[in-house]
Amino acid sequence: MAVQQNKKSVARRGNRRAHDFLTNPPTAIEATTGEVHRRHHISPTGFYRGKKVIATKADE
């Protein structure tokens, strides 16, 4: 079993964890409505790749 020889300092631990931060998900602009949404997801108004794919409450 692998056992560390020396204790890792707080600074080295922090430097390693510095790269674990979260990034913003990539976004896309809907061609027909101009809305910003997550890539490969439908827009809030129900459009995906320029086509209406789901009915929303605003349509009623």
N, C-alpha and C positions, 0 to 999 in steps of 0.2 A: 504494500500500500504506500502511496506517495505521501510524504510528510514534509512540510516546508522546513527549511533549515533555520531561517531567520524570520522574525515577525515583520510583516509589511507595515510600513508607517502610514499614518493617516493621510499624508500628502500623496503618497503613491497610490493609495486606494482611491483618493479623490480624483487624481489624474486619470485613472482608468475609468471611473464612473462618469467623467465629464463628457464622454461620447455617447452616453445613454439617453440624452435628452430627446424630447419628442419634436418632430417636425410637423408642419402643416400639411394636410393631405393635398395632393394635386387637384386643381380645379379646372373646369372647362366652361366655356361660354356657349349657351344654347343658341343654335343658328337662327331659329325662328323668333324666339322671344327675347334673346339677349341676356337671359338670366345666368347667373354664375351658380354652378353646381359641382358636386364631386364627379370626377371622371368615372365613366361606366355606371352611373346611377341616373335615375330619372330626375328631372327638375321638379321644383315644388308645384308647378302647375300641370305636371303629368306628361311633359314632352321628353322624348329621347331620340336623339339624332334627327331632329326636325319633324318627327311624327308624334301625334297624340297617341299615347299607349295606355293611359289609364284615366278614368273619369275622376274629377276632383269636386269638392263642394262648391267651388266657384262656378262650375258648369251648370249646376242645377238652377 
